[in-house]
């Protein structure tokens, strides 16, 4: 059976929504949602939080996560890549004698994912004999109906001629990354420079209502409203 590390990255700095990772979300700190769902999945071996602040670490430990280190300053800026954060955690744990087969990255800003989502993503990984599985959701609006605007704001050629007279339901279905689940072979991850550039990475499709990625106050309020309907 594969040993799976659930890693929850939660730095203290947040420009758009200050302290969002520990803001109260349905009566619990936001990060608690990801810690609890990871711990509730029997396929997950360990739950670790990577953070740069002691206040987040304290909350994470309160809800049952391990916080074996505080992230170094160079990995605590908004310019640090998720891959660098992941590899730092893997390398730290390996030096402590903890080795894992799979890395499950769960961003605390996706609080609506479920235990079933995690289990099904792991099943997809095994069924496909994949290097990785990443969650996506159907685009709420077709990107074919969008474009950049010129400086004069003119809409001429905003929509291409082959699209403009087609009904939206006749357009192809597009999907977008939703940020909820990144599952990867640790061995394969060490050989990559990104989570995406591999022919052996597959999609796990989630519904829109569980795909809210919190970036600002509007996202937060909407996610909490949706979550409250399922309590």
C-alpha positions as CSV (number, residue, x, y, z in Angstrom):
1,X,0.0,0.0,0.0
2,X,1.3,3.4,-1.0
3,X,2.4,5.8,1.8
4,X,0.7,9.1,1.1
5,X,1.9,12.5,2.5
6,X,-0.9,15.1,2.6
7,X,0.9,18.5,2.6
8,X,-1.0,21.6,3.4
9,X,0.9,24.8,2.4
10,X,-0.2,27.8,4.5
11,X,2.1,30.9,4.6
12,X,1.2,33.8,6.9
13,X,1.4,36.6,4.3
14,X,-1.8,37.3,2.3
15,X,-2.2,40.6,0.4
16,X,-5.8,40.3,-0.7
17,X,-7.3,38.7,2.4
18,X,-5.2,39.2,5.5
19,X,-4.7,36.1,7.6
20,X,-7.1,34.1,5.5
21,X,-5.7,30.7,6.4
22,X,-6.9,31.0,10.0
23,X,-10.0,33.1,9.5
24,X,-13.1,31.6,11.1
25,X,-14.9,29.5,8.5
26,X,-18.1,27.9,9.8
27,X,-16.8,28.3,13.3
28,X,-13.3,26.8,12.6
29,X,-10.1,28.3,11.2
30,X,-10.1,27.9,7.4
31,X,-7.0,25.6,7.5
32,X,-8.9,23.2,9.8
33,X,-11.2,22.2,6.9
34,X,-8.2,20.8,4.9
35,X,-6.5,19.2,7.9
36,X,-9.7,17.4,9.0
37,X,-10.6,16.1,5.5
38,X,-7.1,14.8,5.0
39,X,-7.1,13.1,8.4
40,X,-10.5,11.5,7.7
41,X,-9.2,9.8,4.5
42,X,-8.0,6.3,5.5
43,X,-5.7,6.3,2.4
44,X,-3.6,9.2,3.7
45,X,-0.6,8.2,5.9
46,X,0.4,11.6,7.3
47,X,-0.9,15.2,7.4
48,X,1.8,17.9,7.5
49,X,1.4,21.7,7.4
50,X,4.2,23.8,5.8
51,X,4.0,27.3,7.2
52,X,6.2,30.2,8.1
53,X,4.3,31.4,11.2
54,X,3.9,30.0,14.6
55,X,0.2,31.1,14.9
56,X,-0.7,29.0,11.9
57,X,1.4,26.1,13.2
58,X,-0.4,26.3,16.5
59,X,-3.8,26.1,14.9
60,X,-2.7,23.3,12.6
61,X,-1.5,21.2,15.6
62,X,-4.7,21.9,17.4
63,X,-6.6,20.2,14.6
64,X,-4.3,17.2,14.4
65,X,-1.7,18.1,11.8
66,X,2.0,17.7,12.2
67,X,4.2,20.8,11.8
68,X,7.7,19.5,12.0
69,X,9.4,22.7,10.8
70,X,8.8,26.4,10.0
71,X,9.3,27.2,6.4
72,X,12.5,29.3,5.6
73,X,12.0,32.9,4.6
74,X,13.0,32.4,1.0
75,X,10.0,30.0,0.6
76,X,7.6,32.4,2.4
77,X,7.0,35.0,-0.2
78,X,4.3,35.2,-2.8
79,X,7.0,34.5,-5.5
80,X,8.0,31.1,-4.0
81,X,6.7,28.2,-6.2
82,X,4.5,25.5,-4.9
83,X,7.0,22.9,-6.2
84,X,9.8,24.5,-4.2
85,X,7.6,24.4,-1.1
86,X,6.7,20.7,-1.7
87,X,10.3,19.6,-2.4
88,X,11.5,21.4,0.8
89,X,9.0,19.5,2.9
90,X,9.8,16.1,1.2
91,X,13.5,16.6,1.7
92,X,13.1,17.7,5.3
93,X,11.0,14.6,6.1
94,X,13.3,12.2,4.3
95,X,16.2,13.5,6.5
96,X,14.1,12.6,9.5
97,X,13.7,9.1,8.1
98,X,10.1,9.6,6.7
99,X,9.7,8.5,3.2
100,X,6.5,8.6,1.1
101,X,5.4,7.3,-2.2
102,X,2.8,9.9,-3.1
103,X,2.5,13.6,-2.4
104,X,-1.0,15.0,-1.9
105,X,-1.0,18.8,-2.0
106,X,-4.1,20.3,-0.4
107,X,-4.4,24.1,-0.5
108,X,-6.3,25.5,2.5
109,X,-8.0,27.9,0.2
110,X,-10.1,25.0,-1.2
111,X,-12.2,24.1,1.8
112,X,-15.1,22.4,-0.1
113,X,-13.2,19.3,-1.3
114,X,-14.4,16.1,0.4
115,X,-12.9,12.9,1.6
116,X,-14.5,11.2,-1.4
117,X,-12.8,13.7,-3.7
118,X,-9.4,12.7,-2.3
119,X,-10.2,9.0,-2.4
120,X,-11.4,9.2,-6.0
121,X,-8.3,11.2,-7.1
122,X,-6.1,8.5,-5.6
123,X,-8.2,5.8,-7.4
124,X,-7.8,7.7,-10.7
125,X,-4.0,7.8,-10.1
126,X,-3.9,4.0,-9.6
127,X,-6.2,3.2,-12.4
128,X,-4.2,5.3,-14.9
129,X,-0.8,4.2,-13.5
130,X,-0.2,7.9,-13.5
131,X,2.7,10.2,-12.4
132,X,0.1,12.6,-11.2
133,X,-3.6,13.6,-10.9
134,X,-4.8,17.2,-10.7
135,X,-8.3,18.4,-10.0
136,X,-10.2,20.4,-12.5
137,X,-13.8,21.7,-12.9
138,X,-15.9,22.7,-15.9
139,X,-15.5,26.4,-16.8
140,X,-18.5,28.4,-15.7
141,X,-18.3,30.4,-19.0
142,X,-16.7,29.3,-22.2
143,X,-13.3,31.0,-22.7
144,X,-14.3,31.3,-26.4
145,X,-16.6,34.1,-25.4
146,X,-13.6,36.1,-23.9
147,X,-10.7,38.1,-25.2
148,X,-8.3,40.9,-24.3
149,X,-9.5,44.5,-24.8
150,X,-7.5,47.1,-26.8
151,X,-6.7,50.4,-25.3
152,X,-9.6,52.1,-27.1
153,X,-12.0,49.4,-25.7
154,X,-13.4,48.7,-29.2
155,X,-15.2,45.3,-29.5
156,X,-14.5,44.7,-33.2
157,X,-13.3,41.1,-33.6
158,X,-13.7,40.5,-29.8
159,X,-15.4,37.2,-30.7
160,X,-14.2,35.3,-33.7
161,X,-16.6,34.9,-36.6
162,X,-16.8,31.1,-36.3
163,X,-18.0,31.5,-32.7
164,X,-20.2,34.6,-32.7
165,X,-23.3,33.0,-34.1
166,X,-23.1,29.7,-32.2
167,X,-25.2,29.0,-29.1
168,X,-23.2,28.5,-25.9
169,X,-24.6,25.0,-25.5
170,X,-23.1,24.1,-28.9
171,X,-19.6,25.1,-27.9
172,X,-17.0,22.5,-26.7
173,X,-16.7,22.0,-22.9
174,X,-13.7,23.6,-21.4
175,X,-12.2,22.8,-18.0
176,X,-10.0,24.8,-15.6
177,X,-7.7,24.0,-12.7
178,X,-9.6,24.4,-9.4
179,X,-6.6,24.3,-7.0
180,X,-8.2,21.6,-4.7
181,X,-6.1,18.5,-5.3
182,X,-2.6,17.9,-6.6
183,X,-1.5,14.3,-6.3
184,X,1.9,13.2,-7.5
185,X,4.4,10.4,-7.3
186,X,7.3,11.7,-5.1
187,X,9.8,10.0,-7.4
188,X,8.3,11.6,-10.5
189,X,7.9,15.0,-8.8
190,X,11.7,15.2,-8.1
191,X,12.3,14.9,-11.8
192,X,9.9,17.7,-12.8
193,X,10.1,21.5,-12.8
194,X,6.3,21.8,-12.7
195,X,3.2,19.9,-11.6
196,X,1.9,20.0,-15.2
197,X,4.5,19.3,-17.8
198,X,4.2,15.5,-18.1
199,X,2.2,13.3,-20.5
200,X,1.3,11.0,-17.6
201,X,-0.7,13.5,-15.5
202,X,-4.5,13.1,-15.5
203,X,-7.5,15.1,-14.5
204,X,-9.9,14.5,-11.7
205,X,-13.1,16.4,-12.4
206,X,-14.9,18.1,-9.5
207,X,-18.2,19.9,-9.7
208,X,-18.3,23.7,-9.6
209,X,-19.9,23.8,-6.2
210,X,-16.9,22.2,-4.6
211,X,-14.3,24.1,-6.7
212,X,-14.2,27.5,-5.0
213,X,-10.6,28.7,-4.5
214,X,-10.6,31.5,-2.0
215,X,-8.5,34.5,-3.0
216,X,-10.5,37.4,-1.6
217,X,-13.3,38.3,0.7
218,X,-16.1,37.6,-1.9
219,X,-14.7,34.1,-2.5
220,X,-14.5,33.5,1.3
221,X,-18.1,34.6,1.9
222,X,-19.4,32.6,-1.1
223,X,-17.5,29.4,-0.1
224,X,-18.8,29.7,3.5
225,X,-22.4,30.2,2.2
226,X,-22.1,27.1,0.0
227,X,-20.6,25.1,2.9
228,X,-23.3,26.2,5.2
229,X,-25.9,24.6,2.9
230,X,-24.2,21.2,3.3
231,X,-23.9,21.3,7.1
